[in-house]
Amino acid sequence: MSTKTKIIINTVLVVLLVVALVFVTLAIVFAPVRVRGDSMLPNFENDQVVWMNQRTNRFERGDVVILPSPTTGNINLIKRVVGVAGDVVHITTQGRVYINGYQVDETEYNIHFGNRVGGSVTNQFTQARVIEEGYLVVLGDNRPNSTDSRDFGAVAVTSVLGRVV
């Protein structure tokens, strides 16, 4: 075998190895998730596929996360983080979100203000609550059609499967 042929074979093998390592790394870090339901309209639609970073456990306000439903456990929910540990969260019966006494400007992603259609005007946060260490408050962008922390309370960070990228 000539030197030129050996160089070509070695180059192809290195390229294949690098491609395989990239795919393995992506498979370990990222996972596709199918959105189910309309709770995140207009930003995420039913049956849309999103990518989730499943190797993170640090979340900030505004992050979109995937978590198992605290009420059923057999489906995954997609929600936006609105409160983190140490925040004082208050959600009025009109749907306004207050963090540490300041109303959150949600106009960038939430077009639905007010009460949920056909829903209760009460929620887990009608009285201001301090979010404990290791917990998050998550809400759907489409508030009238979302089951979220207003219904099931703050969620443990350890239960979050990952952050949408």
Backbone as a chain_set.jsonl record, in Angstrom:
{"seq": "MSTKTKIIINTVLVVLLVVALVFVTLAIVFAPVRVRGDSMLPNFENDQVVWMNQRTNRFERGDVVILPSPTTGNINLIKRVVGVAGDVVHITTQGRVYINGYQVDETEYNIHFGNRVGGSVTNQFTQARVIEEGYLVVLGDNRPNSTDSRDFGAVAVTSVLGRVV", "coords": {"N": [[0.85, -1.16, 0.0], [0.555, 2.172, -0.851], [2.108, 5.225, 0.38], [0.516, 7.461, 0.006], [-2.059, 6.326, -0.178], [-2.277, 5.251, 2.406], [-2.327, 7.63, 3.907], [-4.724, 8.764, 3.015], [-6.569, 6.815, 3.882], [-6.121, 6.915, 6.674], [-6.891, 9.572, 7.153], [-9.621, 9.488, 6.454], [-10.503, 7.663, 8.419], [-9.981, 9.158, 10.768], [-11.705, 11.324, 10.382], [-14.193, 9.966, 10.365], [-14.148, 8.977, 12.994], [-14.189, 11.385, 14.487], [-16.682, 12.416, 13.665], [-18.349, 10.388, 14.691], [-17.832, 10.694, 17.445], [-18.864, 13.274, 17.843], [-21.595, 12.846, 17.306], [-22.213, 10.985, 19.363], [-21.685, 12.557, 21.626], [-23.599, 14.618, 21.245], [-25.912, 13.071, 21.46], [-25.806, 12.324, 24.116], [-25.965, 14.749, 25.485], [-28.055, 16.298, 24.324], [-31.556, 15.981, 23.57], [-34.343, 15.133, 21.53], [-37.651, 16.428, 21.902], [-41.121, 16.109, 21.784], [-43.608, 18.517, 21.619], [-46.576, 18.528, 23.436], [-49.842, 19.481, 23.348], [-51.397, 22.762, 23.888], [-50.392, 24.598, 25.68], [-48.214, 26.285, 25.538], [-48.542, 27.989, 23.441], [-48.221, 31.155, 21.817], [-45.687, 30.371, 21.181], [-44.611, 27.776, 21.159], [-45.816, 25.058, 19.404], [-48.412, 22.519, 19.306], [-47.284, 19.247, 18.738], [-44.857, 20.128, 17.74], [-41.345, 19.662, 17.431], [-38.792, 19.995, 19.743], [-35.478, 20.73, 20.95], [-33.792, 19.52, 23.773], [-31.577, 20.342, 26.356], [-30.269, 18.04, 28.297], [-28.429, 17.898, 30.268], [-28.244, 19.824, 32.255], [-28.673, 21.59, 35.301], [-29.178, 24.028, 36.214], [-31.204, 26.77, 36.293], [-32.83, 29.662, 35.008], [-34.974, 32.554, 35.375], [-37.289, 32.785, 32.749], [-36.244, 30.73, 31.212], [-37.167, 27.914, 29.229], [-38.495, 24.856, 30.087], [-38.525, 21.239, 30.341], [-40.527, 18.92, 31.974], [-41.693, 16.14, 33.95], [-45.187, 15.593, 34.279], [-46.45, 16.722, 37.3], [-48.891, 15.897, 38.224], [-49.839, 13.668, 36.77], [-47.595, 12.283, 35.852], [-47.077, 10.595, 33.7], [-46.807, 11.965, 31.355], [-44.861, 14.437, 29.648], [-44.32, 17.858, 30.394], [-44.067, 21.145, 28.952], [-42.829, 24.152, 29.984], [-42.481, 27.604, 31.106], [-39.965, 29.023, 33.125], [-40.717, 31.072, 35.79], [-40.178, 31.779, 38.358], [-37.551, 31.47, 40.735], [-35.463, 29.887, 43.27], [-35.666, 31.623, 46.322], [-37.056, 33.777, 45.296], [-39.912, 35.9, 45.725], [-43.034, 35.076, 44.93], [-46.028, 36.08, 43.445], [-49.15, 35.644, 42.095], [-51.737, 37.19, 40.648], [-55.374, 37.074, 40.799], [-56.172, 37.968, 38.393], [-54.246, 37.114, 36.732], [-51.778, 38.373, 36.605], [-48.269, 38.388, 37.068], [-46.095, 38.683, 39.746], [-42.85, 39.233, 40.823], [-40.816, 39.353, 43.527], [-42.151, 41.661, 44.319], [-42.402, 43.194, 42.007], [-44.102, 43.677, 38.954], [-43.956, 41.305, 36.396], [-42.801, 41.752, 33.134], [-44.305, 40.294, 30.626], [-44.928, 40.491, 28.005], [-43.434, 39.808, 25.829], [-43.624, 37.08, 25.385], [-46.075, 36.126, 26.364], [-49.272, 36.308, 25.422], [-51.714, 36.196, 26.547], [-53.488, 37.566, 28.989], [-55.205, 37.735, 32.131], [-57.924, 35.826, 33.582], [-58.046, 32.235, 33.484], [-59.809, 30.692, 30.872], [-62.913, 29.516, 31.735], [-61.805, 28.556, 34.048], [-60.672, 28.41, 37.481], [-60.379, 31.282, 39.62], [-58.577, 31.171, 41.55], [-55.318, 30.245, 42.747], [-52.176, 28.569, 43.407], [-50.568, 30.629, 44.192], [-51.889, 32.973, 45.002], [-51.518, 34.231, 47.337], [-48.567, 35.857, 48.243], [-45.596, 33.982, 47.981], [-42.541, 32.651, 49.18], [-40.077, 31.138, 47.269], [-38.681, 28.05, 47.825], [-35.297, 26.845, 48.301], [-33.984, 24.914, 45.671], [-36.274, 24.673, 44.181], [-38.656, 25.585, 41.575], [-40.87, 27.914, 39.946], [-43.164, 27.365, 37.463], [-44.814, 28.279, 34.466], [-47.272, 28.052, 31.844], [-47.107, 29.639, 28.64], [-49.475, 30.172, 27.352], [-51.674, 30.974, 29.204], [-54.556, 30.684, 29.705], [-54.979, 28.06, 28.934], [-53.37, 26.235, 30.349], [-51.964, 23.899, 32.544], [-50.193, 24.272, 35.375], [-47.714, 25.626, 37.67], [-49.528, 27.129, 39.088], [-51.488, 25.353, 39.609], [-50.245, 22.951, 40.578], [-48.229, 23.825, 42.236], [-44.868, 24.82, 43.265], [-42.075, 23.296, 41.565], [-39.682, 20.695, 41.98], [-36.266, 21.233, 41.299], [-34.759, 19.024, 40.732], [-36.569, 17.374, 39.466], [-36.853, 18.353, 36.938], [-36.37, 17.695, 33.565], [-34.816, 18.888, 31.581], [-33.561, 21.784, 29.759], [-35.022, 23.694, 27.168], [-33.428, 24.278, 24.108]], "CA": [[0.0, 0.0, 0.0], [1.391, 3.372, -0.987], [2.019, 6.221, 1.447], [-0.646, 8.31, -0.28], [-3.245, 5.558, 0.175], [-2.312, 5.193, 3.865], [-2.73, 8.959, 4.39], [-6.16, 8.913, 2.72], [-7.289, 5.913, 4.79], [-6.014, 7.483, 8.027], [-7.707, 10.788, 7.199], [-11.025, 9.059, 6.474], [-10.76, 7.086, 9.729], [-10.02, 10.247, 11.749], [-12.948, 12.069, 10.154], [-15.283, 9.114, 10.852], [-14.064, 8.955, 14.449], [-14.649, 12.69, 14.973], [-18.131, 12.474, 13.433], [-18.971, 9.477, 15.663], [-17.733, 11.328, 18.769], [-19.808, 14.392, 17.867], [-22.943, 12.279, 17.425], [-22.358, 10.411, 20.697], [-21.765, 13.685, 22.553], [-24.917, 15.247, 21.069], [-26.941, 12.152, 21.968], [-25.724, 12.322, 25.572], [-26.311, 16.074, 26.005], [-29.306, 16.813, 23.781], [-32.58, 14.996, 23.21], [-35.541, 15.74, 20.94], [-38.881, 16.282, 22.68], [-42.299, 16.565, 21.05], [-44.54, 19.322, 22.417], [-47.944, 17.996, 23.47], [-50.809, 20.44, 23.859], [-51.345, 24.165, 23.476], [-50.104, 25.445, 26.836], [-47.113, 27.216, 25.272], [-48.834, 28.835, 22.285], [-47.921, 30.963, 20.399], [-44.246, 30.157, 21.019], [-44.379, 26.368, 20.847], [-47.088, 24.506, 18.948], [-48.649, 21.1, 19.479], [-46.533, 18.348, 17.847], [-43.552, 20.681, 17.37], [-40.211, 18.987, 18.061], [-37.786, 20.914, 20.264], [-34.301, 20.061, 21.492], [-33.625, 19.757, 25.188], [-30.283, 20.066, 26.984], [-30.604, 17.216, 29.449], [-27.283, 17.876, 31.181], [-28.177, 21.063, 33.016], [-29.518, 21.649, 36.489], [-29.23, 25.434, 36.595], [-32.262, 27.389, 35.513], [-33.073, 31.072, 35.269], [-36.27, 33.047, 34.921], [-37.379, 32.893, 31.294], [-35.889, 29.458, 30.576], [-38.259, 26.981, 28.942], [-38.032, 23.568, 30.589], [-39.332, 20.037, 30.181], [-40.638, 18.211, 33.243], [-42.824, 15.215, 33.988], [-46.368, 16.165, 34.913], [-46.552, 16.364, 38.72], [-50.202, 15.333, 38.533], [-50.018, 12.342, 36.176], [-46.297, 11.637, 35.763], [-46.867, 9.794, 32.49], [-46.563, 12.835, 30.208], [-43.938, 15.533, 29.922], [-44.841, 19.205, 30.179], [-43.13, 22.186, 28.571], [-43.258, 25.346, 30.715], [-41.491, 28.67, 31.26], [-39.603, 29.325, 34.506], [-40.996, 32.46, 36.169], [-39.653, 32.023, 39.69], [-36.468, 30.591, 41.178], [-35.265, 29.876, 44.72], [-35.476, 32.923, 46.948], [-38.017, 34.75, 44.771], [-41.245, 35.997, 46.304], [-43.919, 34.991, 43.768], [-47.444, 36.364, 43.662], [-49.904, 35.64, 40.845], [-53.06, 37.707, 40.983], [-56.503, 36.357, 40.2], [-56.277, 38.439, 37.008], [-53.178, 36.484, 35.969], [-50.534, 39.145, 36.616], [-47.21, 37.732, 37.828], [-45.205, 39.586, 40.468], [-41.666, 38.612, 41.402], [-40.176, 40.259, 44.482], [-42.914, 42.892, 44.381], [-42.453, 43.872, 40.714], [-44.831, 42.948, 37.922], [-43.098, 40.781, 35.338], [-43.213, 42.109, 31.776], [-44.385, 39.051, 29.865], [-45.481, 40.777, 26.686], [-42.586, 39.189, 24.806], [-43.995, 35.688, 25.115], [-47.398, 35.765, 26.855], [-50.276, 37.216, 24.855], [-52.974, 35.963, 27.247], [-53.584, 37.995, 30.37], [-56.537, 37.528, 32.683], [-58.242, 34.514, 34.145], [-58.153, 31.121, 32.559], [-61.173, 30.489, 30.371], [-63.595, 28.417, 32.406], [-61.031, 28.06, 35.181], [-60.81, 29.054, 38.778], [-59.575, 32.489, 39.771], [-57.608, 30.934, 42.621], [-54.148, 29.475, 42.364], [-51.244, 28.3, 44.497], [-49.761, 31.811, 44.498], [-52.672, 34.192, 45.211], [-50.775, 34.857, 48.432], [-47.139, 35.839, 47.911], [-44.852, 32.872, 48.589], [-41.104, 32.57, 48.924], [-39.736, 29.855, 46.649], [-37.624, 27.381, 48.577], [-34.096, 26.388, 47.599], [-34.194, 23.665, 44.945], [-37.592, 24.659, 43.545], [-38.951, 26.55, 40.52], [-42.269, 28.144, 39.582], [-43.254, 27.26, 36.007], [-46.124, 28.603, 33.909], [-47.403, 27.985, 30.397], [-47.285, 30.953, 28.004], [-50.894, 30.276, 27.026], [-52.225, 30.802, 30.551], [-55.916, 30.137, 29.806], [-54.995, 26.627, 28.598], [-52.161, 25.635, 30.898], [-51.872, 23.36, 33.891], [-48.825, 24.651, 35.73], [-47.483, 25.828, 39.101], [-50.736, 27.649, 39.726], [-52.277, 24.18, 39.983], [-49.504, 21.943, 41.334], [-47.212, 24.428, 43.09], [-43.471, 24.863, 42.791], [-41.549, 21.974, 41.203], [-38.29, 20.458, 42.364], [-35.284, 21.329, 40.211], [-34.325, 17.661, 40.414], [-37.55, 16.708, 38.613], [-36.799, 18.93, 35.596], [-35.602, 16.832, 32.665], [-33.847, 19.675, 30.829], [-33.917, 23.12, 29.246], [-35.154, 23.761, 25.712], [-32.376, 25.115, 23.495]], "C": [[0.903, 1.232, 0.0], [1.155, 4.317, 0.193], [0.796, 7.107, 1.25], [-1.942, 7.609, 0.117], [-3.402, 5.465, 1.694], [-2.783, 6.52, 4.46], [-4.23, 9.162, 4.176], [-6.98, 8.052, 3.682], [-7.271, 6.471, 6.213], [-6.88, 8.736, 8.171], [-9.191, 10.437, 7.279], [-11.368, 8.478, 7.846], [-10.861, 8.159, 10.82], [-11.327, 11.033, 11.612], [-14.145, 11.253, 10.668], [-15.306, 9.051, 12.379], [-14.575, 10.267, 15.049], [-16.162, 12.81, 14.808], [-18.857, 11.588, 14.445], [-18.944, 10.082, 17.064], [-18.706, 12.499, 18.9], [-21.225, 13.867, 18.042], [-23.182, 11.686, 18.809], [-22.504, 11.521, 21.732], [-23.12, 14.365, 22.454], [-26.027, 14.369, 21.645], [-26.957, 12.124, 23.496], [-26.246, 13.64, 26.144], [-27.706, 16.516, 25.57], [-30.267, 15.685, 23.433], [-33.753, 15.726, 22.567], [-36.761, 15.445, 21.811], [-40.024, 16.84, 21.849], [-43.226, 17.307, 22.016], [-45.924, 18.707, 22.299], [-48.852, 19.057, 24.078], [-50.522, 21.866, 23.436], [-50.93, 25.108, 24.592], [-48.987, 26.458, 26.595], [-47.317, 28.025, 23.992], [-48.657, 30.292, 22.677], [-46.467, 30.579, 20.134], [-43.861, 28.731, 20.662], [-45.731, 25.751, 20.537], [-47.185, 23.011, 19.222], [-47.949, 20.318, 18.368], [-45.218, 18.925, 17.338], [-42.459, 19.904, 18.103], [-39.201, 20.05, 18.476], [-36.622, 20.095, 20.792], [-34.107, 20.485, 22.93], [-32.196, 19.423, 25.608], [-30.589, 19.317, 28.271], [-29.461, 17.118, 30.456], [-27.136, 19.185, 31.94], [-29.085, 20.967, 34.225], [-29.561, 23.07, 37.048], [-30.218, 26.132, 35.674], [-32.458, 28.825, 35.964], [-34.484, 31.425, 34.849], [-36.228, 33.215, 33.405], [-36.992, 31.621, 30.567], [-37.155, 28.644, 30.323], [-37.733, 25.585, 29.268], [-39.032, 22.458, 30.28], [-39.335, 19.316, 31.524], [-41.789, 17.22, 33.166], [-43.989, 15.88, 34.709], [-46.425, 15.749, 36.379], [-47.891, 15.719, 39.072], [-50.39, 13.929, 37.961], [-48.71, 11.57, 36.064], [-46.025, 10.907, 34.473], [-46.719, 10.636, 31.23], [-45.584, 13.925, 30.629], [-44.593, 16.858, 29.577], [-43.718, 20.117, 29.723], [-43.671, 23.473, 29.189], [-42.117, 26.354, 30.783], [-41.24, 28.908, 32.748], [-39.896, 30.797, 34.769], [-40.458, 32.789, 37.553], [-38.607, 30.994, 40.067], [-36.315, 30.714, 42.693], [-34.977, 31.28, 45.242], [-36.426, 33.995, 46.461], [-39.293, 34.731, 45.608], [-42.202, 36.102, 45.121], [-45.355, 35.234, 44.208], [-48.097, 36.417, 42.29], [-51.323, 36.061, 41.185], [-54.151, 36.875, 40.329], [-56.766, 36.837, 38.785], [-55.133, 37.901, 36.141], [-51.875, 37.259, 35.921], [-49.518, 38.454, 37.531], [-46.312, 38.803, 38.439], [-44.068, 38.772, 41.069], [-40.989, 39.673, 42.271], [-40.832, 41.638, 44.479], [-43.049, 43.654, 43.075], [-43.208, 43.026, 39.7], [-43.869, 42.559, 36.806], [-43.664, 41.21, 33.992], [-43.148, 40.846, 30.926], [-44.875, 39.266, 28.444], [-44.673, 40.13, 25.563], [-43.045, 37.785, 24.442], [-45.399, 35.307, 25.558], [-48.417, 36.759, 26.33], [-51.603, 37.11, 25.59], [-52.885, 36.432, 28.687], [-55.0, 37.739, 30.848], [-56.718, 36.115, 33.172], [-58.27, 33.449, 33.066], [-59.603, 30.964, 32.138], [-61.764, 29.283, 31.076], [-62.88, 27.901, 33.633], [-61.309, 28.836, 36.448], [-59.952, 30.312, 38.819], [-58.572, 32.328, 40.9], [-56.438, 30.143, 42.075], [-53.235, 29.333, 43.569], [-50.51, 29.557, 44.977], [-50.586, 33.085, 44.65], [-52.157, 34.941, 46.436], [-49.298, 34.754, 48.065], [-46.442, 34.726, 48.695], [-43.389, 32.956, 48.225], [-40.816, 31.178, 48.369], [-38.519, 29.266, 47.363], [-36.444, 27.014, 47.678], [-34.398, 25.058, 46.922], [-35.533, 23.557, 44.249], [-37.723, 25.775, 42.518], [-40.456, 26.737, 40.413], [-42.308, 28.186, 38.066], [-44.683, 27.538, 35.563], [-46.109, 28.379, 32.407], [-47.591, 29.386, 29.843], [-48.746, 31.208, 27.67], [-51.688, 30.01, 28.305], [-53.649, 30.263, 30.602], [-55.987, 28.626, 29.584], [-53.776, 25.904, 29.141], [-52.392, 25.123, 32.31], [-50.418, 23.542, 34.295], [-48.71, 24.87, 37.228], [-48.655, 26.465, 39.819], [-51.592, 26.504, 40.255], [-51.514, 23.232, 40.9], [-48.379, 22.501, 42.187], [-45.831, 24.431, 42.46], [-42.998, 23.436, 42.513], [-40.078, 21.876, 41.599], [-37.387, 20.55, 41.14], [-34.851, 19.926, 39.787], [-35.312, 16.909, 39.54], [-37.526, 17.239, 37.179], [-35.878, 18.076, 34.729], [-34.561, 17.598, 31.865], [-34.421, 20.997, 30.374], [-33.974, 23.072, 27.724], [-34.093, 24.712, 25.178], [-32.847, 25.651, 22.169]], "O": [[1.876, 1.315, 0.749], [0.152, 4.224, 0.899], [0.119, 7.462, 2.215], [-2.832, 8.237, 0.691], [-4.51, 5.584, 2.217], [-3.558, 6.527, 5.416], [-4.923, 9.672, 5.056], [-7.977, 8.517, 4.234], [-8.305, 6.492, 6.881], [-7.526, 8.932, 9.2], [-9.929, 11.017, 8.075], [-12.434, 8.778, 8.383], [-11.724, 8.078, 11.694], [-11.97, 11.362, 12.609], [-15.018, 11.803, 11.34], [-16.378, 9.07, 12.983], [-15.322, 10.246, 16.027], [-16.848, 13.261, 15.724], [-19.877, 11.998, 15.0], [-19.931, 9.992, 17.793], [-19.305, 12.691, 19.958], [-21.98, 14.4, 18.855], [-24.259, 11.873, 19.375], [-23.354, 11.434, 22.619], [-23.735, 14.66, 23.479], [-26.972, 14.875, 22.249], [-28.01, 11.923, 24.101], [-26.905, 13.641, 27.184], [-28.459, 17.058, 26.379], [-29.857, 14.587, 23.054], [-34.12, 16.817, 23.006], [-36.888, 14.362, 22.382], [-39.909, 17.923, 21.275], [-43.579, 16.797, 23.079], [-46.389, 18.403, 21.2], [-48.638, 19.48, 25.215], [-49.554, 22.148, 22.73], [-51.104, 26.319, 24.457], [-48.832, 27.397, 27.376], [-46.388, 28.67, 23.507], [-48.936, 30.629, 23.827], [-46.06, 30.472, 18.978], [-42.889, 28.509, 19.939], [-46.68, 25.898, 21.307], [-46.172, 22.325, 19.354], [-48.018, 20.693, 17.198], [-44.524, 18.261, 16.567], [-42.631, 19.532, 19.264], [-38.804, 20.895, 17.674], [-36.765, 18.9, 21.051], [-34.239, 21.661, 23.268], [-31.667, 18.365, 25.265], [-31.11, 19.896, 29.225], [-29.532, 16.329, 31.398], [-26.019, 19.608, 32.236], [-30.141, 20.336, 34.174], [-29.932, 23.287, 38.201], [-30.092, 26.094, 34.45], [-32.279, 29.161, 37.135], [-35.117, 30.707, 34.076], [-35.254, 33.725, 32.852], [-37.373, 31.44, 29.41], [-38.098, 28.686, 31.113], [-36.671, 25.181, 28.794], [-40.206, 22.702, 30.001], [-38.285, 19.122, 32.138], [-42.744, 17.422, 32.417], [-43.784, 16.648, 35.649], [-46.447, 14.555, 36.68], [-48.01, 15.064, 40.107], [-51.03, 13.087, 38.592], [-48.704, 10.343, 36.167], [-44.869, 10.618, 34.161], [-46.526, 10.088, 30.145], [-45.493, 14.285, 31.802], [-45.326, 16.968, 28.594], [-42.555, 19.898, 30.062], [-44.821, 23.846, 28.956], [-40.954, 26.021, 30.553], [-42.181, 28.986, 33.537], [-39.391, 31.671, 34.065], [-40.297, 33.962, 37.888], [-38.743, 29.807, 39.768], [-36.963, 31.551, 43.322], [-34.164, 32.018, 44.687], [-36.598, 35.018, 47.124], [-39.699, 33.692, 46.128], [-42.188, 37.095, 44.393], [-45.829, 34.677, 45.197], [-47.645, 37.156, 41.415], [-52.025, 35.369, 41.923], [-53.891, 36.079, 39.426], [-57.504, 36.189, 38.043], [-55.063, 38.203, 34.95], [-50.94, 36.828, 35.246], [-49.858, 37.996, 38.622], [-45.835, 39.705, 37.751], [-44.29, 37.76, 41.733], [-40.639, 40.752, 41.795], [-40.155, 42.656, 44.619], [-43.746, 44.668, 43.03], [-42.989, 41.819, 39.594], [-43.076, 43.374, 36.336], [-44.857, 41.053, 33.734], [-42.066, 40.39, 30.555], [-45.204, 38.301, 27.753], [-45.188, 39.931, 24.463], [-42.869, 37.352, 23.303], [-45.884, 34.247, 25.163], [-48.429, 37.919, 26.742], [-52.531, 37.861, 25.288], [-52.27, 35.765, 29.52], [-55.901, 37.545, 30.032], [-55.785, 35.312, 33.176], [-58.491, 33.735, 31.889], [-60.514, 31.089, 32.956], [-61.214, 28.183, 31.033], [-63.303, 26.901, 34.212], [-62.084, 29.792, 36.465], [-58.928, 30.4, 38.141], [-57.801, 33.244, 41.18], [-56.557, 29.453, 41.062], [-53.492, 29.909, 44.626], [-49.9, 29.55, 46.047], [-50.056, 34.179, 44.453], [-52.345, 36.153, 46.551], [-48.831, 33.701, 47.63], [-46.663, 34.55, 49.893], [-43.038, 33.292, 47.094], [-41.254, 30.171, 48.925], [-37.475, 29.906, 47.483], [-36.581, 26.891, 46.461], [-35.001, 24.173, 47.529], [-35.903, 22.483, 43.774], [-37.007, 26.775, 42.571], [-41.227, 25.837, 40.745], [-41.571, 28.952, 37.446], [-45.641, 27.094, 36.196], [-45.065, 28.498, 31.766], [-48.178, 30.238, 30.51], [-49.198, 32.353, 27.704], [-52.296, 28.951, 28.462], [-53.942, 29.443, 31.473], [-56.951, 27.983, 30.0], [-53.209, 25.048, 28.462], [-52.943, 25.824, 33.16], [-49.516, 23.026, 33.636], [-49.529, 24.352, 37.987], [-48.766, 26.352, 41.04], [-52.33, 26.666, 41.227], [-52.065, 22.755, 41.892], [-47.64, 21.734, 42.804], [-45.655, 24.093, 41.29], [-43.462, 22.487, 43.145], [-39.339, 22.859, 41.553], [-37.704, 20.013, 40.078], [-34.606, 19.68, 38.606], [-34.947, 15.906, 38.927], [-38.122, 16.628, 36.292], [-34.748, 17.774, 35.114], [-33.529, 17.035, 31.501], [-35.6, 21.292, 30.573], [-33.103, 22.495, 27.072], [-33.882, 25.799, 25.715], [-32.109, 26.375, 21.499]]}, "num_chains": 1, "name": "protein.A"}
